[in-house]
Amino acid sequence: MTDHPHRARRFVARGTLSVALVLALSGALFAANAKFARASGERHPQDLKELAQVETERVERLSSEVDSLRAVVDDLTASENAGTPVGEPSTAYVVEGGIVPVTGPGVTVRLDDAPADSPRREDALADTLVVHQQDLQAVMNALWAGGAEAMTLMDQRVISTSAFQCVGNVLKLHGRVYSPPYVVQAIGDPGDLRKALNASPAVQLYLRDAAEVGLGWSVTDADQPLELAAYSGTTELSSATVPDGIEILPGLEAAEEAQRASTGPTSTPGPEDKQ
């Protein structure tokens, strides 16, 4: 087969030209980015950790702005309704809605991942070594069942519309990110709250794993009255709709038909039955 050195030379030339163009474009992008950074006077995040920190600070700043704007709205609403008799909401309403701060006796529950030197760590499953979303939910549900009047998770007030999510060992709540240990505070009768925790099967499962692998767990009564801040998140709700093609309560019609068939048809008594 005859060699074609001219093809090889053209290939090398084209490859060299492509590399040169890529380097030139990369340099232009870096220069533009640096120029933009100098113009804005801000240092841009260099990795995911810095990006998460910047976003967390932004959420905190926006939350403060929301609190300020809510206060302005309340003042404007009060001035607008001046002279108009408006019923005052009940104490239970403003407490449960998180509208006002709450102070009173209660308990503090702390949950933490198992330490690196925990016993039987090598024999345990990885899922049993960290605090999960369902563990926090079990604790909070038990405290509500025990008569908690108000509650915070990581110093954020929890209300009926609050939702949190655990991704790995990171907690996301109201747009903020937290790492363990996780702290739950609840205002109520400390004795009743402790009884509710001891009566919860889900909490007892966590305590079993805590004893085996060293998960963090502590429940302490407040020496001084707890002070829980008011809720600072959004209270707007959006309605949910069922997508097309999704059956609501599948099997309900079949179950109703089976129930009617088992009970038999209803008959109206005739004249001979009335005699």
C-alpha positions as CSV (number, residue, x, y, z in Angstrom):
1,M,0.0,0.0,0.0
2,T,1.4,3.4,-0.9
3,D,1.8,5.9,1.9
4,H,0.3,9.4,1.5
5,P,2.5,11.7,3.5
6,H,0.6,14.7,2.3
7,R,-2.6,13.4,4.1
8,A,-0.6,13.0,7.3
9,R,0.7,16.5,7.0
10,R,-2.7,18.0,6.4
11,F,-4.1,16.0,9.4
12,V,-1.4,17.3,11.6
13,A,-1.9,20.8,10.4
14,R,-5.7,20.7,11.0
15,G,-5.2,19.2,14.4
16,T,-2.7,21.9,15.4
17,L,-5.1,24.6,14.1
18,S,-8.0,23.1,16.1
19,V,-6.0,23.0,19.3
20,A,-4.9,26.6,18.8
21,L,-8.5,27.7,18.3
22,V,-9.7,26.0,21.5
23,L,-6.8,27.5,23.5
24,A,-7.6,30.9,22.1
25,L,-11.3,30.7,22.9
26,S,-10.6,29.4,26.4
27,G,-8.2,32.3,27.0
28,A,-10.8,34.7,25.8
29,L,-13.5,33.2,28.1
30,F,-11.1,33.3,31.1
31,A,-10.2,36.9,30.4
32,A,-13.9,37.9,30.0
33,N,-14.8,36.2,33.3
34,A,-11.9,37.8,35.1
35,K,-12.9,41.2,33.7
36,F,-16.5,40.7,34.8
37,A,-15.4,39.6,38.3
38,R,-13.3,42.8,38.6
39,A,-16.1,45.0,37.4
40,S,-18.6,43.5,39.8
41,G,-16.2,43.6,42.7
42,E,-17.3,40.1,43.8
43,R,-15.4,36.9,44.1
44,H,-17.2,34.1,42.4
45,P,-17.5,30.6,44.0
46,Q,-14.6,28.3,43.0
47,D,-16.2,25.0,44.0
48,L,-19.4,23.5,45.2
49,K,-18.6,24.2,48.9
50,E,-18.2,27.9,48.2
51,L,-21.3,27.9,46.0
52,A,-23.4,26.3,48.8
53,Q,-22.1,28.9,51.3
54,V,-22.9,31.8,48.9
55,E,-26.4,30.5,48.3
56,T,-27.0,29.9,52.1
57,E,-26.0,33.5,52.8
58,R,-28.3,34.7,50.0
59,V,-31.2,32.8,51.5
60,E,-30.5,34.3,54.9
61,R,-30.4,37.8,53.4
62,L,-33.6,37.2,51.5
63,S,-35.3,35.8,54.6
64,S,-34.4,39.0,56.5
65,E,-35.9,41.0,53.7
66,V,-39.1,38.9,53.8
67,D,-39.4,39.6,57.6
68,S,-39.0,43.4,57.0
69,L,-41.5,43.4,54.2
70,R,-44.0,41.4,56.2
71,A,-43.7,44.0,59.0
72,V,-44.4,46.7,56.4
73,V,-47.4,44.8,55.1
74,D,-48.7,44.3,58.6
75,D,-48.4,48.1,59.3
76,L,-50.1,49.0,56.1
77,T,-52.9,46.5,56.7
78,A,-53.4,47.9,60.2
79,S,-53.6,51.4,58.9
80,E,-56.0,50.4,56.1
81,N,-58.3,48.7,58.6
82,A,-58.2,51.5,61.1
83,G,-61.6,52.3,62.3
84,T,-63.0,49.0,60.9
85,P,-63.9,46.5,63.6
86,V,-61.9,43.3,62.9
87,G,-62.0,40.2,65.1
88,E,-58.8,39.3,66.9
89,P,-57.5,35.8,66.1
90,S,-57.4,33.4,69.0
91,T,-54.2,32.7,70.9
92,A,-54.2,29.1,69.6
93,Y,-54.4,30.4,66.1
94,V,-51.4,32.7,66.2
95,V,-49.3,30.1,68.1
96,E,-50.1,27.2,65.8
97,G,-49.6,29.5,62.7
98,G,-46.2,30.5,64.0
99,I,-47.2,34.2,63.8
100,V,-45.7,35.1,67.1
101,P,-42.7,34.0,69.2
102,V,-43.4,31.5,71.9
103,T,-41.8,31.1,75.4
104,G,-42.4,28.3,77.8
105,P,-41.1,25.0,79.3
106,G,-40.2,22.2,77.0
107,V,-37.5,19.7,75.9
108,T,-34.6,19.7,73.5
109,V,-33.9,16.6,71.4
110,R,-30.6,16.1,69.7
111,L,-29.9,13.5,67.0
112,D,-26.5,12.9,65.5
113,D,-24.7,10.5,63.1
114,A,-22.6,7.7,64.5
115,P,-19.0,8.8,65.1
116,A,-16.1,7.3,63.2
117,D,-15.0,5.2,66.2
118,S,-18.5,3.9,67.0
119,P,-18.8,0.2,68.1
120,R,-19.6,-2.4,65.5
121,R,-19.3,0.2,62.7
122,E,-17.7,-2.3,60.3
123,D,-20.5,-4.8,60.9
124,A,-23.3,-2.3,60.5
125,L,-25.1,-1.2,57.4
126,A,-24.3,2.3,56.2
127,D,-27.9,3.4,56.5
128,T,-27.9,2.7,60.2
129,L,-25.0,5.0,60.8
130,V,-26.7,8.3,59.9
131,V,-29.8,10.2,60.9
132,H,-32.5,9.9,58.3
133,Q,-35.5,12.1,57.4
134,Q,-37.9,9.5,58.9
135,D,-36.0,9.7,62.2
136,L,-36.6,13.4,62.5
137,Q,-40.2,13.0,61.4
138,A,-40.8,10.3,64.0
139,V,-39.4,12.6,66.8
140,M,-41.4,15.6,65.7
141,N,-44.6,13.6,65.3
142,A,-44.2,12.1,68.7
143,L,-43.7,15.5,70.2
144,W,-46.8,16.8,68.5
145,A,-48.7,13.8,69.8
146,G,-47.4,14.5,73.3
147,G,-49.0,17.9,73.3
148,A,-46.3,20.2,72.0
149,E,-47.6,23.7,71.5
150,A,-44.8,25.0,69.3
151,M,-41.6,23.5,67.8
152,T,-38.4,24.4,66.0
153,L,-36.0,22.4,63.9
154,M,-32.5,23.8,63.8
155,D,-33.9,27.1,65.3
156,Q,-36.5,27.4,62.6
157,R,-40.1,27.5,63.6
158,V,-42.1,24.5,62.2
159,I,-45.7,24.9,61.3
160,S,-48.3,22.8,59.4
161,T,-46.9,23.7,56.0
162,S,-43.2,23.2,56.8
163,A,-41.4,20.5,54.8
164,F,-37.9,19.4,55.1
165,Q,-35.8,16.9,53.2
166,C,-32.6,14.9,54.0
167,V,-30.2,14.3,51.2
168,G,-27.5,12.0,52.5
169,N,-26.6,13.5,55.9
170,V,-27.6,17.0,54.9
171,L,-30.9,18.6,55.9
172,K,-32.7,21.1,53.7
173,L,-35.3,23.2,55.4
174,H,-37.0,26.4,54.2
175,G,-34.2,26.9,51.6
176,R,-31.3,26.5,54.0
177,V,-28.9,23.6,54.4
178,Y,-27.9,22.0,57.8
179,S,-25.5,19.3,58.9
180,P,-25.8,17.1,62.0
181,P,-26.3,17.2,64.9
182,Y,-30.0,18.0,64.4
183,V,-31.7,19.8,67.2
184,V,-35.5,19.8,67.8
185,Q,-37.0,22.0,70.5
186,A,-40.6,21.7,71.6
187,I,-42.6,23.7,74.1
188,G,-45.0,21.8,76.3
189,D,-45.2,19.7,79.4
190,P,-41.7,17.9,79.6
191,G,-43.2,14.8,81.2
192,D,-45.9,14.4,78.5
193,L,-43.3,15.0,75.8
194,R,-40.9,12.4,77.1
195,K,-43.8,9.9,77.5
196,A,-44.8,10.4,73.9
197,L,-41.2,9.8,72.7
198,N,-41.0,6.6,74.7
199,A,-44.4,5.5,73.3
200,S,-43.4,6.0,69.7
201,P,-42.4,2.7,67.9
202,A,-40.4,4.6,65.3
203,V,-38.4,6.5,67.9
204,Q,-37.7,3.2,69.7
205,L,-36.3,1.8,66.4
206,Y,-33.9,4.7,66.3
207,L,-32.9,4.2,69.9
208,R,-32.2,0.5,69.2
209,D,-29.8,1.5,66.4
210,A,-28.3,4.2,68.7
211,A,-27.5,1.6,71.3
212,E,-25.9,-0.7,68.7
213,V,-23.8,1.7,66.5
214,G,-23.6,4.8,68.6
215,L,-26.1,7.2,67.0
216,G,-26.4,10.4,68.9
217,W,-29.4,10.8,71.1
218,S,-30.3,13.1,74.0
219,V,-33.4,14.5,75.5
220,T,-33.0,17.3,78.1
221,D,-35.6,19.4,79.9
222,A,-35.1,23.1,79.6
223,D,-33.6,24.7,82.7
224,Q,-34.9,28.1,81.5
225,P,-38.1,28.7,79.4
226,L,-37.4,28.0,75.8
227,E,-37.7,30.9,73.4
228,L,-38.9,29.9,69.9
229,A,-38.8,32.5,67.2
230,A,-41.8,33.2,65.0
231,Y,-42.0,31.5,61.6
232,S,-40.2,33.5,58.9
233,G,-40.9,31.5,55.7
234,T,-43.5,31.9,53.1
235,T,-47.1,31.0,53.9
236,E,-48.4,30.9,50.3
237,L,-49.9,27.6,49.1
238,S,-50.4,26.4,45.6
239,S,-53.0,23.8,44.7
240,A,-52.1,20.4,43.4
241,T,-53.7,18.8,40.3
242,V,-53.7,15.2,39.2
243,P,-51.9,14.6,35.8
244,D,-54.0,13.3,32.9
245,G,-54.1,9.6,32.7
246,I,-53.5,9.0,36.5
247,E,-56.3,7.2,38.2
248,I,-57.4,8.5,41.6
249,L,-57.7,5.9,44.3
250,P,-57.2,2.9,41.9
251,G,-59.4,0.0,42.7
252,L,-62.0,2.0,44.5
253,E,-64.9,1.3,42.1
254,A,-64.1,-2.4,42.0
255,A,-64.1,-2.5,45.8
256,E,-67.5,-0.8,45.9
257,E,-68.9,-3.2,43.4
258,A,-67.6,-6.2,45.3
259,Q,-69.1,-4.8,48.5
260,R,-72.5,-4.3,46.8
261,A,-72.4,-7.8,45.5
262,S,-71.5,-9.3,48.9
263,T,-74.4,-7.5,50.6
264,G,-76.9,-8.5,47.9
265,P,-79.6,-6.4,46.3
266,T,-81.9,-4.5,48.5
267,S,-85.6,-5.4,48.0
268,T,-88.7,-3.4,48.8
269,P,-91.2,-5.4,50.9
270,G,-94.5,-6.2,49.1
271,P,-98.0,-6.3,50.5
272,E,-97.7,-10.0,51.4
273,D,-94.6,-9.3,53.4
274,K,-96.4,-6.6,55.4
275,Q,-99.1,-9.0,56.6
